[in-house]
């Protein structure tokens, strides 16, 4: 037996190290990956010992059975037999523990039994909409991720000496940088052969995309007086970023790295660190590890000491989960599934806002039983975990996107997921309208009334769009310039009603050929229902992009 152990032990140790080297599990009992590591490394050993033990007992039992019928002395269970029976019990209980403990822990710490605790793991402060600063287009990320990817690929394609050696990462992290907003992404090795060819000097550059103007720059590290990035996700063997971090921090639970740059332009990889309530339940961020990919040095910070230039410490998926649980579990788990009394959830997507030098995740809040409107909005600081809730009922993002697309339906443009902006105290959705991935127009849609839509060609700029948006918000909006409201006497030629997603819109054509648009509301009920041809009206309206929006009607 000792001979076999001496032969198999080195093979087993190589297998254990190889598994750890490839899978990189944290040596932390809270992590499901740790128990998987234990199962696939210790589990086979226990299984082999169990089989040997049961075989020994089986051989012994068969010998006793044979001796009994041969009228020979039956072997009495001695120390050897007891040893194998004890070994069997130990192996069985060890295997039961390895498999059962994580499962039992996940049940005992689940949201079914601790709904209130899950609901309150994010503290949300109710604030007024004025908490969002008035829109500043120099800090508004209108260039979305898909457009940033196209711009990054284009600028990389112009670097003929590098394009065959490196690819562009698809990461494009949204950050606040130099008093504006950017997306940043590193270059990556273009395959294993290019890795070995370039690993000595490392990754030489990263790309920045100004999210307000689309200006794209390939930043060469040697122009900043820096060497190339050696420890990166596309690196291999010990140059791989995750492997390098795992050997430096073997017990930490961390997620995918986020690429950022500090205010001096130095690149960093930021890996959020986590813990769980039990095994894999109630995930929470404890801090972050900042890795310098040039030197390989790393520093761990807890949540209270994160450097202020960093922007993405909390992953978006975890923030959305926490918001959903906060809105759905206040009255217990079963209410969130069955009765759904008072249950709210986040809307179908999210976007980013720049506020006070930080990046905030924005998403809508809607009822679990409704998909047509929002009850308000939530903002979460991705660095500090500060969460704000704004109770402003109105259209949800999907309705706003459809409304913007309908304004230019003859072009067939598609809308990006909207941003929430503050236009002189009014919640407004801002979005791009794209054709085959290229931005053709900008649009705003009132978050309160998604039939109020303003559009401009992208060449006209966002300042032009802002002026039209202010005009469009309505005569009863105190911030609309009165000189932009016109008045006219018309004679009705025809009236047409259009139903769009539950709303009635009237198009009134005057005999002089002008067409006026107005939403049917109780304010205009008695003036629109019985409107007839040749009737004379005095109307107040706003002219925006040739569309005349009625603000008041006088018969």
Beta strands, then each sheet from edge to edge (+ up, - down):
strand 1: 124-127
strand 2: 166-168
strand 3: 173-177
strand 4: 180-189
strand 5: 205-210
strand 6: 216-220
strand 7: 253-254
strand 8: 258-261
strand 9: 267-275
strand 10: 284-291
strand 11: 298-302
strand 12: 344-346
strand 13: 351-355
strand 14: 358-367
strand 15: 373-374
strand 16: 376-381
strand 17: 387-390
strand 18: 394-395
strand 19: 414-415
strand 20: 419-423
strand 21: 426-435
strand 22: 438-446
strand 23: 453-457
strand 24: 485-500
strand 25: 503-510
strand 26: 515-519
strand 27: 536-544
strand 28: 547-554
sheet 1: 1+ 17+ 16- 14+ 12-
sheet 2: 1+ 17+ 16- 14+ 13-
sheet 3: 2+ 4- 3+
sheet 4: 2+ 4- 5+ 6-
sheet 5: 7+ 9- 8+
sheet 6: 7+ 9- 10+ 11-
sheet 7: 15+ 18-
sheet 8: 19+ 21- 20+
sheet 9: 19+ 21- 22+ 23-
sheet 10: 24+ 25- 26+ 28+ 27- 24+
end
